[in-house]
Amino acid sequence: MMYSVIIPNLNSGVIHRTLEALEQQAATGVEAEVIVVGVDSPRLVRPSRLVRFIDTGSAVTASVARNIGIERASGEVLCFLDADCVPRPGWLAGLVASFRDPAVSVLGGGVDSCLPGYWERCEHVGYFHEYLVTAPPGTRSQLPSLNLAVRRSALEGVGVFDVNNPYTEDSDLTTRLRLAGHTLWFDPLLAVEHWPDRANARAVLCHSFRHGSCSIKVNRRWWPVLHPPFVLRHAALLLAAAPFLSLVVTARIFTADASLARDLQTVPGVFLMKLAWCMGAAHTLAMGSSTSR
C-alpha cells in the first residue's frame, strides 16, 4: 500500500528536518512518497527519489496546498504533516501498522513541543491539549491536520479541504468525515514535534482570534448539525460571557490531564488565548448579523 505524505509549505525554516526524518523512516522499506506544496524561499526542500516539490510560485493557503497535493498524490493513504512538524522515529511505521486494519480510515497522532518559551508552551497546551503525547488514545470528535492520515476512499466520499475555511479547515474536514460514519481515531504514539514560529503574546493571541473567527462552531451552515450552545450563536451574549467561558475551558484543560501540572505557569496565557478565541468568534457572529439585515 502506498503512503503519500503531503506537506503545505510557506517558507518554513525547519522543513529540512521534517524531510530528513521522513527520509530515514522511509528507508525501512515503506512504500511512500513525500509531496511538498507551496513556496520555499530558504531553499530547504531538496527533491529526491522520495521528495517531490510543487512550487506554487506565490503563497497559497494550507488548504489549497493540501488539495494540490491530494490531486498529485499516488497513495491509497494520504498523510498530512505541517511544515513545522518533525515526525518522531517510528511515525511512518506506526501509520502502516495501523492502516493494516481495514476498519481504520482516519487517524490522528500526538503532538509534542520542545520549545521552552512561555508563549510557545501556552500555544502548545491551549491548542493541542486533546492531542498531546500524554493524552489517552481513543476516539475524538475532530482531529488537527498537522498530524493526520486519511484513506483516499474516505475523502472521495466527503470531498477535500474547504479552501474557504482557513485556520479551521481541519475541524471542517474531520467533522465531515465523522458525520459520514468514519471513526476518528487518535494514537498519541504516532508523534510529531511541533516547532511553530509564534513566540510572543501578540502572535499567539492573534492566531487564537483568527481561530475563533473561523471556527465551524460559529458558522451558520454547521448549526443544524453541531447544535452549538445558545451563547455561541449571539455576538453580544458571547462577549458578555467570554471571561467566564474562558475560565471554565481553561480549568477543564488542566483538570483533564494530570501531566499538565508541569505547565501550570501557562494558565494565564491559556486563559487569554481562550478569551481571544471568544473575541474572534463574536466578531464573526456580529459580522454575520450585520450582513443579514
Backbone as CSV, one residue per row, in Angstrom:
resi,resn,N_x,N_y,N_z,CA_x,CA_y,CA_z,C_x,C_y,C_z
1,MET,0.850,-1.197,0.000,0.000,0.000,0.000,0.882,1.242,0.000
2,MET,0.569,2.164,-0.877,1.350,3.394,-0.987,0.860,4.441,0.001
3,TYR,1.812,5.120,0.644,1.517,6.200,1.583,2.068,7.502,1.012
4,SER,1.191,8.490,0.881,1.598,9.807,0.376,1.576,10.801,1.524
5,VAL,2.736,11.396,1.817,2.847,12.414,2.863,2.785,13.778,2.187
6,ILE,1.786,14.568,2.526,1.545,15.857,1.882,1.828,16.973,2.881
7,ILE,2.712,17.904,2.498,3.163,18.964,3.400,2.969,20.326,2.743
8,PRO,2.059,21.155,3.241,1.972,22.535,2.749,3.131,23.349,3.327
9,ASN,3.765,24.148,2.500,4.953,24.864,2.964,4.881,26.338,2.593
10,LEU,5.147,27.187,3.559,5.247,28.631,3.323,6.552,29.111,3.938
11,ASN,7.652,28.784,3.256,8.989,29.218,3.670,9.338,28.762,5.085
12,SER,8.973,27.542,5.428,9.304,27.017,6.750,10.812,26.963,6.952
13,GLY,11.234,27.303,8.158,12.655,27.242,8.490,13.099,25.909,9.051
14,VAL,12.156,24.983,9.227,12.519,23.680,9.803,12.117,22.522,8.900
15,ILE,11.617,22.798,7.698,11.120,21.712,6.866,12.216,20.731,6.475
16,HIS,13.468,21.189,6.420,14.553,20.259,6.104,14.657,19.171,7.162
17,ARG,14.348,19.508,8.411,14.360,18.498,9.471,13.191,17.530,9.305
18,THR,12.040,18.051,8.888,10.883,17.193,8.603,11.232,16.173,7.525
19,LEU,11.853,16.655,6.456,12.168,15.780,5.328,13.273,14.785,5.681
20,GLU,14.247,15.212,6.453,15.307,14.289,6.887,14.717,13.140,7.704
21,ALA,13.783,13.467,8.595,13.145,12.431,9.409,12.363,11.457,8.532
22,LEU,11.662,11.979,7.525,10.888,11.114,6.645,11.797,10.253,5.768
23,GLU,12.903,10.819,5.308,13.864,10.034,4.516,14.362,8.839,5.323
24,GLN,14.685,9.064,6.583,15.184,7.983,7.440,14.116,6.917,7.653
25,GLN,12.872,7.350,7.864,11.820,6.381,8.147,11.401,5.608,6.902
26,ALA,11.425,6.252,5.744,11.060,5.570,4.506,12.135,4.584,4.070
27,ALA,13.355,4.756,4.592,14.451,3.859,4.246,14.230,2.451,4.783
28,THR,13.265,2.281,5.663,12.983,0.956,6.237,12.178,0.081,5.293
29,GLY,11.856,0.585,4.112,11.169,-0.233,3.123,9.709,0.092,2.936
30,VAL,9.217,1.137,3.602,7.827,1.544,3.440,7.637,2.150,2.050
31,GLU,6.579,1.762,1.372,6.284,2.335,0.067,5.638,3.700,0.282
32,ALA,6.407,4.749,0.032,5.930,6.090,0.378,6.464,7.114,-0.609
33,GLU,5.783,8.247,-0.624,6.230,9.427,-1.356,5.939,10.641,-0.481
34,VAL,6.725,11.695,-0.671,6.525,12.943,0.070,6.327,14.057,-0.943
35,ILE,5.220,14.792,-0.795,4.902,15.881,-1.712,4.828,17.175,-0.911
36,VAL,5.744,18.093,-1.192,5.766,19.403,-0.550,5.169,20.399,-1.542
37,VAL,4.195,21.189,-1.078,3.500,22.115,-1.961,3.562,23.518,-1.370
38,GLY,3.981,24.488,-2.175,4.000,25.866,-1.692,5.197,26.626,-2.203
39,VAL,5.793,27.422,-1.336,6.969,28.214,-1.685,8.086,27.929,-0.687
40,ASP,9.312,27.999,-1.178,10.468,27.624,-0.366,11.611,28.599,-0.616
41,SER,11.425,29.852,-0.171,12.473,30.854,-0.367,13.785,30.489,0.305
42,PRO,13.793,29.856,1.510,15.067,29.461,2.117,15.782,28.334,1.379
43,ARG,15.098,27.717,0.403,15.662,26.600,-0.382,16.100,25.447,0.521
44,LEU,15.207,25.054,1.398,15.486,23.949,2.317,14.904,22.630,1.834
45,VAL,14.076,22.686,0.788,13.478,21.463,0.254,14.388,20.926,-0.846
46,ARG,14.893,19.724,-0.635,15.778,19.080,-1.607,15.038,17.908,-2.251
47,PRO,14.588,18.065,-3.506,13.912,16.954,-4.178,14.814,15.720,-4.246
48,SER,14.201,14.551,-4.153,14.949,13.300,-4.155,14.052,12.199,-4.699
49,ARG,14.519,10.974,-4.610,13.691,9.840,-5.014,12.394,9.807,-4.235
50,LEU,12.439,10.271,-2.975,11.267,10.256,-2.106,10.474,11.551,-2.182
51,VAL,11.191,12.683,-2.265,10.574,14.007,-2.090,10.325,14.684,-3.436
52,ARG,9.105,15.165,-3.616,8.741,15.943,-4.788,8.269,17.319,-4.315
53,PHE,8.750,18.385,-4.951,8.366,19.745,-4.579,7.534,20.357,-5.686
54,ILE,6.334,20.810,-5.326,5.456,21.507,-6.260,5.461,22.981,-5.874
55,ASP,6.113,23.777,-6.673,6.259,25.209,-6.410,5.024,25.938,-6.924
56,THR,4.276,26.571,-6.033,3.064,27.293,-6.432,3.371,28.708,-6.934
57,GLY,4.643,29.129,-6.838,5.034,30.435,-7.359,4.780,31.574,-6.404
58,SER,3.702,31.515,-5.673,3.377,32.507,-4.662,2.673,31.797,-3.515
59,ALA,2.493,32.522,-2.429,1.903,31.918,-1.238,0.460,31.486,-1.496
60,VAL,0.132,30.284,-1.037,-1.246,29.791,-1.064,-1.588,29.312,0.339
61,THR,-2.870,29.205,0.633,-3.268,28.723,1.952,-2.934,27.246,2.084
62,ALA,-2.895,26.801,3.335,-2.610,25.389,3.592,-3.655,24.495,2.933
63,SER,-4.915,24.931,2.923,-5.978,24.127,2.299,-5.724,23.943,0.802
64,VAL,-5.382,25.025,0.131,-5.101,24.947,-1.307,-3.913,24.035,-1.552
65,ALA,-2.849,24.195,-0.763,-1.654,23.375,-0.937,-1.964,21.893,-0.715
66,ARG,-2.715,21.596,0.322,-3.055,20.194,0.601,-3.891,19.607,-0.536
67,ASN,-4.825,20.379,-1.047,-5.665,19.871,-2.130,-4.858,19.621,-3.400
68,ILE,-3.876,20.470,-3.674,-2.972,20.217,-4.804,-2.214,18.917,-4.572
69,GLY,-1.739,18.729,-3.339,-1.027,17.504,-3.008,-1.896,16.271,-3.171
70,ILE,-3.154,16.369,-2.748,-4.080,15.244,-2.887,-4.259,14.883,-4.354
71,GLU,-4.399,15.901,-5.193,-4.602,15.675,-6.624,-3.394,14.999,-7.269
72,ARG,-2.197,15.338,-6.803,-0.969,14.805,-7.414,-0.492,13.508,-6.754
73,ALA,-1.065,13.161,-5.605,-0.570,12.010,-4.850,-0.998,10.686,-5.469
74,SER,-0.182,9.669,-5.254,-0.471,8.323,-5.754,-0.969,7.389,-4.665
75,GLY,-0.857,7.799,-3.411,-1.094,6.898,-2.297,-2.549,6.574,-2.046
76,GLU,-2.739,5.374,-1.488,-4.056,4.970,-1.006,-4.344,5.583,0.364
77,VAL,-3.271,5.893,1.100,-3.402,6.578,2.381,-2.706,7.930,2.258
78,LEU,-3.425,9.002,2.566,-2.908,10.365,2.466,-2.574,10.856,3.866
79,CYS,-1.295,11.168,4.091,-0.810,11.576,5.407,-0.464,13.064,5.349
80,PHE,-1.061,13.832,6.233,-0.857,15.278,6.229,0.032,15.673,7.406
81,LEU,1.114,16.383,7.078,2.015,16.955,8.075,2.127,18.443,7.804
82,ASP,2.332,19.229,8.851,2.671,20.635,8.652,4.170,20.782,8.495
83,ALA,4.584,21.868,7.862,5.998,22.076,7.580,6.802,22.434,8.818
84,ASP,6.130,22.687,9.941,6.849,22.953,11.189,6.740,21.766,12.154
85,CYS,6.463,20.585,11.601,6.345,19.372,12.417,7.373,18.337,11.974
86,VAL,8.084,17.771,12.934,9.099,16.761,12.665,8.614,15.432,13.231
87,PRO,8.348,14.434,12.373,7.856,13.155,12.880,8.923,12.414,13.686
88,ARG,8.510,11.879,14.802,9.433,11.131,15.643,9.684,9.742,15.056
89,PRO,10.805,9.107,15.445,11.094,7.762,14.931,9.912,6.821,15.123
90,GLY,9.617,6.061,14.085,8.520,5.109,14.152,7.184,5.649,13.694
91,TRP,7.132,6.947,13.355,5.863,7.558,12.952,5.286,6.879,11.712
92,LEU,6.082,6.764,10.669,5.587,6.190,9.423,5.278,4.709,9.585
93,ALA,6.154,3.977,10.285,5.913,2.551,10.514,4.647,2.343,11.342
94,GLY,4.393,3.252,12.290,3.187,3.156,13.097,1.932,3.365,12.269
95,LEU,1.980,4.305,11.322,0.841,4.507,10.433,0.574,3.264,9.598
96,VAL,1.644,2.674,9.075,1.495,1.470,8.252,0.846,0.350,9.061
97,ALA,1.309,0.176,10.294,0.740,-0.871,11.144,-0.734,-0.607,11.433
98,SER,-1.082,0.651,11.674,-2.472,0.988,12.000,-3.396,0.772,10.817
99,PHE,-2.959,1.128,9.621,-3.829,1.033,8.453,-3.890,-0.374,7.870
100,ARG,-3.186,-1.315,8.479,-3.410,-2.716,8.108,-4.799,-3.165,8.542
101,ASP,-5.344,-2.468,9.530,-6.705,-2.739,9.981,-7.674,-2.033,9.034
102,PRO,-8.486,-2.764,8.276,-9.385,-2.111,7.313,-10.435,-1.222,7.971
103,ALA,-10.632,-1.367,9.285,-11.613,-0.529,9.983,-11.090,0.882,10.211
104,VAL,-9.774,1.069,10.095,-9.178,2.392,10.315,-9.194,3.174,9.009
105,SER,-9.896,4.294,9.014,-9.932,5.142,7.820,-9.430,6.551,8.098
106,VAL,-9.460,6.981,9.375,-8.982,8.310,9.759,-8.200,8.165,11.053
107,LEU,-6.982,8.704,11.074,-6.111,8.523,12.238,-5.294,9.785,12.487
108,GLY,-5.331,10.266,13.716,-4.517,11.411,14.114,-3.472,10.983,15.122
109,GLY,-2.349,11.707,15.139,-1.260,11.367,16.049,-0.997,12.448,17.071
110,GLY,-0.107,12.129,18.013,0.204,13.022,19.118,1.084,14.191,18.715
111,VAL,1.033,15.239,19.528,1.807,16.461,19.299,2.658,16.741,20.528
112,ASP,3.931,17.015,20.314,4.821,17.389,21.406,5.581,18.641,21.000
113,SER,6.094,19.332,21.993,6.851,20.558,21.730,8.094,20.565,22.599
114,CYS,9.203,20.945,21.992,10.460,21.063,22.731,10.845,22.521,22.947
115,LEU,9.974,23.436,22.582,10.283,24.863,22.700,10.069,25.330,24.130
116,PRO,11.029,26.048,24.699,10.948,26.424,26.113,10.220,27.735,26.391
117,GLY,9.949,28.544,25.357,9.371,29.855,25.582,7.986,29.794,26.199
118,TYR,7.655,30.825,26.987,6.374,30.828,27.698,5.197,30.772,26.729
119,TRP,5.158,31.637,25.731,4.006,31.677,24.839,3.961,30.478,23.912
120,GLU,5.107,29.916,23.612,5.120,28.679,22.838,4.497,27.537,23.637
121,ARG,4.784,27.510,24.954,4.163,26.490,25.804,2.659,26.734,25.940
122,CYS,2.270,27.985,26.061,0.833,28.301,26.139,0.106,27.801,24.897
123,GLU,0.663,28.079,23.729,0.037,27.642,22.489,-0.045,26.122,22.435
124,HIS,1.019,25.463,22.868,1.056,24.003,22.860,-0.078,23.426,23.703
125,VAL,-0.247,23.942,24.905,-1.296,23.445,25.803,-2.675,23.895,25.336
126,GLY,-2.795,25.170,24.983,-4.096,25.721,24.644,-4.715,25.123,23.397
127,TYR,-3.907,24.867,22.366,-4.437,24.331,21.116,-4.554,22.813,21.115
128,PHE,-3.549,22.157,21.685,-3.411,20.725,21.433,-3.637,19.847,22.663
129,HIS,-4.323,20.363,23.683,-4.475,19.599,24.921,-5.142,18.244,24.697
130,GLU,-6.023,18.125,23.704,-6.658,16.844,23.414,-5.762,15.911,22.624
131,TYR,-4.670,16.442,22.077,-3.854,15.681,21.138,-2.389,15.590,21.563
132,LEU,-2.108,15.860,22.822,-0.732,15.792,23.301,-0.270,14.346,23.369
133,VAL,1.037,14.156,23.400,1.571,12.804,23.512,1.212,12.171,24.856
134,THR,0.792,12.984,25.824,0.375,12.470,27.129,-1.126,12.193,27.193
135,ALA,-1.870,12.553,26.140,-3.316,12.342,26.133,-3.631,10.870,25.889
136,PRO,-4.753,10.379,26.380,-5.093,8.965,26.194,-5.490,8.671,24.754
137,PRO,-5.184,7.476,24.264,-5.652,7.106,22.923,-7.158,6.899,22.924
138,GLY,-7.735,6.891,21.734,-9.170,6.678,21.633,-9.764,7.485,20.500
139,THR,-11.045,7.749,20.574,-11.722,8.499,19.521,-11.794,9.975,19.876
140,ARG,-11.918,10.806,18.857,-12.063,12.245,19.020,-13.195,12.725,18.110
141,SER,-13.737,13.897,18.426,-14.786,14.461,17.585,-14.203,15.230,16.401
142,GLN,-12.957,15.680,16.537,-12.236,16.354,15.462,-10.759,16.001,15.610
143,LEU,-9.997,16.208,14.531,-8.556,15.958,14.564,-7.840,17.082,13.819
144,PRO,-6.660,17.492,14.295,-5.910,18.545,13.601,-5.133,17.978,12.412
145,SER,-4.958,18.804,11.397,-4.331,18.341,10.160,-2.812,18.410,10.193
146,LEU,-2.208,18.873,11.276,-0.748,18.896,11.327,-0.175,17.494,11.462
147,ASN,-1.011,16.505,11.851,-0.574,15.119,12.006,-1.800,14.232,11.811
148,LEU,-2.137,13.986,10.551,-3.404,13.342,10.216,-3.210,12.425,9.007
149,ALA,-3.848,11.263,9.046,-3.815,10.335,7.916,-5.232,9.875,7.603
150,VAL,-5.554,9.836,6.307,-6.903,9.500,5.853,-6.807,8.603,4.621
151,ARG,-7.629,7.565,4.585,-7.709,6.769,3.367,-8.310,7.622,2.247
152,ARG,-7.754,7.475,1.061,-8.267,8.230,-0.078,-9.747,7.922,-0.302
153,SER,-10.136,6.678,-0.098,-11.531,6.302,-0.311,-12.467,7.067,0.621
154,ALA,-11.998,7.408,1.832,-12.812,8.186,2.758,-13.003,9.609,2.248
155,LEU,-11.931,10.210,1.715,-12.031,11.566,1.176,-12.939,11.616,-0.044
156,GLU,-12.932,10.556,-0.831,-13.767,10.548,-2.025,-15.242,10.645,-1.672
157,GLY,-15.578,10.259,-0.440,-16.964,10.316,-0.027,-17.397,11.652,0.536
158,VAL,-16.436,12.479,0.991,-16.812,13.742,1.651,-16.198,14.976,0.994
159,GLY,-15.231,14.784,0.104,-14.567,15.926,-0.513,-13.263,16.265,0.184
160,VAL,-12.563,17.247,-0.336,-11.242,17.623,0.155,-11.364,18.794,1.125
161,PHE,-10.248,19.466,1.390,-10.241,20.586,2.328,-11.009,21.776,1.758
162,ASP,-11.746,22.449,2.619,-12.531,23.615,2.221,-11.607,24.828,2.148
163,VAL,-11.380,25.335,0.945,-10.437,26.450,0.765,-11.028,27.760,1.264
164,ASN,-12.321,27.778,1.539,-12.967,28.986,2.053,-13.046,29.008,3.570
165,ASN,-12.390,28.058,4.217,-12.468,27.951,5.668,-11.056,27.897,6.258
166,PRO,-10.286,28.985,6.157,-8.902,28.971,6.636,-8.818,28.828,8.148
167,TYR,-7.687,28.340,8.609,-7.361,28.187,10.029,-8.081,27.008,10.694
168,THR,-9.308,26.713,10.298,-10.022,25.592,10.911,-10.526,24.621,9.845
169,GLU,-9.813,24.552,8.719,-10.203,23.628,7.658,-10.113,22.172,8.109
170,ASP,-9.255,21.899,9.100,-9.138,20.525,9.573,-10.348,20.096,10.396
171,SER,-10.854,20.992,11.248,-12.062,20.653,12.003,-13.250,20.482,11.063
172,ASP,-13.295,21.279,9.998,-14.350,21.146,8.993,-14.278,19.773,8.321
173,LEU,-13.094,19.397,7.848,-12.942,18.130,7.131,-13.202,16.936,8.033
174,THR,-12.592,16.930,9.219,-12.749,15.749,10.073,-14.161,15.632,10.636
175,THR,-14.859,16.755,10.780,-16.266,16.680,11.165,-17.088,16.069,10.043
176,ARG,-16.797,16.453,8.799,-17.498,15.837,7.669,-17.226,14.338,7.608
177,LEU,-15.994,13.939,7.878,-15.654,12.521,7.879,-16.423,11.777,8.977
178,ARG,-16.476,12.380,10.162,-17.190,11.740,11.275,-18.670,11.608,10.963
179,LEU,-19.269,12.645,10.423,-20.690,12.602,10.102,-20.994,11.615,8.981
180,ALA,-19.980,11.305,8.164,-20.148,10.311,7.101,-19.980,8.886,7.618
181,GLY,-19.723,8.749,8.918,-19.644,7.423,9.513,-18.246,6.915,9.809
182,HIS,-17.228,7.730,9.576,-15.851,7.318,9.844,-15.491,7.631,11.299
183,THR,-14.868,6.685,11.964,-14.402,6.895,13.335,-13.077,7.638,13.298
184,LEU,-12.963,8.709,14.089,-11.722,9.481,14.162,-10.882,8.920,15.295
185,TRP,-9.884,8.119,14.945,-9.018,7.502,15.939,-7.843,8.419,16.259
186,PHE,-7.410,8.379,17.513,-6.244,9.153,17.949,-5.263,8.221,18.648
187,ASP,-3.996,8.272,18.205,-2.932,7.472,18.810,-1.781,8.410,19.179
188,PRO,-1.570,8.670,20.484,-0.520,9.622,20.878,0.890,9.149,20.543
189,LEU,1.068,7.848,20.292,2.400,7.328,19.999,2.857,7.675,18.584
190,LEU,1.942,8.030,17.720,2.297,8.481,16.371,2.589,9.978,16.460
191,ALA,3.753,10.292,17.009,4.007,11.653,17.487,4.867,12.471,16.530
192,VAL,4.584,13.773,16.547,5.423,14.749,15.860,5.851,15.811,16.864
193,GLU,7.013,16.385,16.633,7.461,17.549,17.392,7.029,18.804,16.633
194,HIS,6.353,19.690,17.336,5.819,20.892,16.708,6.736,22.072,17.015
195,TRP,7.178,22.786,15.968,8.103,23.902,16.110,7.506,25.158,15.480
196,PRO,6.450,25.715,16.070,5.821,26.913,15.487,6.717,28.133,15.635
197,ASP,6.464,29.132,14.786,7.283,30.346,14.832,6.594,31.482,15.578
198,ARG,5.516,31.178,16.305,4.837,32.201,17.110,5.416,32.153,18.522
199,ALA,6.183,33.190,18.885,6.938,33.135,20.132,6.623,34.273,21.086
200,ASN,5.592,35.072,20.786,5.257,36.172,21.686,3.742,36.275,21.836
201,ALA,3.312,37.078,22.791,1.890,37.175,23.106,1.080,37.651,21.909
202,ARG,1.554,38.650,21.215,0.803,39.194,20.091,0.535,38.120,19.035
203,ALA,1.562,37.365,18.667,1.412,36.353,17.625,0.453,35.252,18.049
204,VAL,0.588,34.778,19.281,-0.248,33.679,19.762,-1.698,34.123,19.909
205,LEU,-1.920,35.313,20.477,-3.292,35.768,20.702,-3.988,36.143,19.383
206,CYS,-3.239,36.706,18.447,-3.824,36.988,17.136,-4.221,35.690,16.434
207,HIS,-3.395,34.669,16.589,-3.698,33.369,15.998,-4.963,32.791,16.632
208,SER,-5.109,32.942,17.935,-6.310,32.461,18.629,-7.552,33.215,18.154
209,PHE,-7.414,34.526,17.984,-8.530,35.337,17.480,-8.972,34.828,16.110
210,ARG,-8.004,34.569,15.225,-8.338,34.084,13.887,-9.013,32.716,13.946
211,HIS,-8.530,31.855,14.844,-9.161,30.539,15.002,-10.612,30.690,15.439
212,GLY,-10.864,31.586,16.386,-12.236,31.815,16.823,-13.111,32.366,15.715
213,SER,-12.561,33.280,14.949,-13.352,33.916,13.895,-13.697,32.947,12.772
214,CYS,-12.874,31.904,12.596,-13.110,30.935,11.519,-13.722,29.629,12.017
215,SER,-13.975,29.518,13.300,-14.450,28.253,13.864,-15.754,27.811,13.225
216,ILE,-15.859,26.507,12.957,-17.109,25.994,12.406,-18.233,26.077,13.434
217,LYS,-17.889,26.285,14.705,-18.928,26.418,15.728,-19.744,27.690,15.557
218,VAL,-19.164,28.695,14.907,-19.906,29.935,14.674,-20.272,30.098,13.197
219,ASN,-20.120,29.021,12.445,-20.501,29.011,11.033,-21.941,28.517,10.934
220,ARG,-22.825,29.376,10.484,-24.254,29.050,10.487,-24.588,27.782,9.705
221,ARG,-23.806,27.464,8.705,-24.139,26.267,7.924,-23.952,24.999,8.739
222,TRP,-23.174,25.088,9.843,-22.946,23.907,10.675,-23.924,23.814,11.846
223,TRP,-24.661,24.870,12.129,-25.524,24.861,13.320,-26.548,23.728,13.341
224,PRO,-27.186,23.390,12.215,-28.160,22.299,12.277,-27.544,20.942,12.617
225,VAL,-26.223,20.821,12.409,-25.539,19.549,12.650,-24.850,19.530,14.008
226,LEU,-24.137,20.615,14.335,-23.345,20.657,15.565,-24.153,21.090,16.782
227,HIS,-25.263,21.782,16.553,-26.100,22.264,17.656,-25.266,22.999,18.712
228,PRO,-24.569,24.062,18.315,-23.754,24.799,19.285,-24.622,25.415,20.369
229,PRO,-24.067,25.600,21.566,-24.866,26.200,22.646,-25.323,27.604,22.277
230,PHE,-26.377,28.025,22.945,-27.022,29.316,22.659,-26.023,30.468,22.681
231,VAL,-25.056,30.401,23.613,-24.112,31.502,23.778,-23.230,31.675,22.544
232,LEU,-23.026,30.602,21.771,-22.187,30.680,20.575,-22.975,31.056,19.331
233,ARG,-24.191,31.535,19.513,-25.000,31.954,18.373,-25.265,33.459,18.366
234,HIS,-24.851,34.145,19.429,-25.168,35.564,19.562,-23.927,36.328,20.023
235,ALA,-23.506,37.307,19.238,-22.276,38.039,19.494,-22.276,38.732,20.854
236,ALA,-23.334,39.461,21.160,-23.370,40.216,22.413,-23.317,39.293,23.623
237,LEU,-24.047,38.180,23.543,-24.060,37.233,24.654,-22.691,36.579,24.829
238,LEU,-22.051,36.241,23.723,-20.726,35.635,23.792,-19.708,36.609,24.379
239,LEU,-19.762,37.854,23.981,-18.848,38.853,24.538,-19.036,38.999,26.045
240,ALA,-20.286,39.010,26.473,-20.556,39.162,27.904,-20.081,37.953,28.699
241,ALA,-20.228,36.784,28.111,-19.883,35.548,28.824,-18.437,35.126,28.623
242,ALA,-17.700,35.827,27.753,-16.356,35.391,27.363,-15.415,35.144,28.544
243,PRO,-15.317,36.041,29.538,-14.400,35.770,30.655,-14.754,34.483,31.411
244,PHE,-16.048,34.287,31.670,-16.476,33.085,32.387,-16.216,31.829,31.554
245,LEU,-16.582,31.865,30.267,-16.356,30.705,29.404,-14.872,30.376,29.305
246,SER,-14.041,31.391,29.165,-12.592,31.180,29.049,-12.031,30.555,30.316
247,LEU,-12.535,30.992,31.455,-12.093,30.434,32.731,-12.498,28.970,32.859
248,VAL,-13.729,28.661,32.475,-14.217,27.285,32.566,-13.425,26.362,31.651
249,VAL,-13.219,26.784,30.412,-12.479,25.964,29.450,-11.043,25.751,29.911
250,THR,-10.412,26.798,30.415,-9.035,26.676,30.902,-8.969,25.697,32.068
251,ALA,-9.916,25.783,32.989,-9.945,24.862,34.128,-10.118,23.427,33.661
252,ARG,-10.962,23.204,32.685,-11.181,21.845,32.170,-9.930,21.269,31.536
253,ILE,-9.196,22.110,30.815,-7.969,21.644,30.175,-6.998,21.088,31.206
254,PHE,-6.799,21.827,32.290,-5.776,21.442,33.258,-6.245,20.359,34.225
255,THR,-7.528,20.192,34.386,-8.012,19.117,35.256,-8.178,17.802,34.506
256,ALA,-8.242,17.854,33.168,-8.453,16.638,32.384,-7.179,15.832,32.193
257,ASP,-6.025,16.460,32.324,-4.746,15.779,32.077,-3.789,16.109,33.214
258,ALA,-3.537,15.129,34.072,-2.682,15.355,35.243,-1.263,15.743,34.845
259,SER,-0.814,15.330,33.653,0.544,15.647,33.229,0.745,17.144,32.994
260,LEU,-0.351,17.893,32.841,-0.229,19.328,32.611,0.101,20.098,33.881
261,ALA,0.227,19.395,35.003,0.639,20.058,36.243,1.993,20.739,36.072
262,ARG,2.819,20.182,35.196,4.143,20.787,34.958,4.040,22.093,34.176
263,ASP,2.853,22.354,33.597,2.656,23.561,32.795,1.674,24.524,33.442
264,LEU,1.532,24.445,34.761,0.567,25.315,35.435,0.881,26.800,35.252
265,GLN,2.144,27.122,34.999,2.507,28.522,34.812,1.880,29.101,33.554
266,THR,1.390,28.231,32.654,0.784,28.719,31.417,-0.706,29.035,31.578
267,VAL,-1.269,28.807,32.755,-2.708,29.041,32.955,-3.130,30.450,32.514
268,PRO,-2.444,31.517,32.939,-2.866,32.858,32.496,-2.835,33.021,30.979
269,GLY,-1.794,32.484,30.345,-1.685,32.602,28.900,-2.767,31.821,28.177
270,VAL,-3.066,30.614,28.647,-4.123,29.807,28.031,-5.471,30.504,28.195
271,PHE,-5.705,31.078,29.374,-6.952,31.834,29.594,-7.072,32.972,28.580
272,LEU,-5.987,33.708,28.359,-6.024,34.818,27.394,-6.240,34.300,25.969
273,MET,-5.682,33.131,25.653,-5.914,32.527,24.343,-7.394,32.230,24.138
274,LYS,-8.025,31.652,25.161,-9.447,31.324,25.054,-10.298,32.596,24.976
275,LEU,-9.864,33.623,25.674,-10.567,34.904,25.606,-10.454,35.488,24.197
276,ALA,-9.257,35.404,23.606,-9.070,35.894,22.239,-9.911,35.086,21.256
277,TRP,-10.027,33.781,21.498,-10.871,32.943,20.640,-12.320,33.438,20.694
278,CYS,-12.809,33.707,21.893,-14.185,34.213,22.051,-14.367,35.542,21.330
279,MET,-13.365,36.413,21.403,-13.452,37.697,20.711,-13.553,37.491,19.200
280,GLY,-12.750,36.572,18.681,-12.808,36.286,17.253,-14.143,35.703,16.834
281,ALA,-14.652,34.765,17.642,-15.945,34.157,17.334,-17.060,35.205,17.373
282,ALA,-17.017,36.089,18.376,-18.033,37.141,18.490,-17.963,38.093,17.301
283,HIS,-16.744,38.359,16.838,-16.586,39.233,15.663,-17.286,38.639,14.449
284,THR,-17.090,37.336,14.222,-17.740,36.674,13.082,-19.257,36.693,13.239
285,LEU,-19.749,36.425,14.432,-21.192,36.443,14.666,-21.769,37.844,14.413
286,ALA,-21.046,38.848,14.868,-21.515,40.228,14.674,-21.530,40.596,13.198
287,MET,-20.507,40.190,12.463,-20.453,40.475,11.030,-21.582,39.757,10.299
288,GLY,-21.869,38.522,10.730,-22.964,37.777,10.123,-24.295,38.441,10.363
289,SER,-24.479,38.977,11.566,-25.728,39.662,11.888,-25.893,40.913,11.059
290,SER,-24.781,41.660,10.879,-24.882,42.923,10.151,-25.147,42.693,8.675
291,THR,-24.575,41.607,8.105,-24.770,41.360,6.683,-26.120,40.728,6.393
292,SER,-26.768,40.152,7.416,-28.054,39.515,7.185,-29.217,40.490,7.306
293,ARG,-28.941,41.707,7.745,-30.021,42.687,7.897,-30.413,43.270,6.547
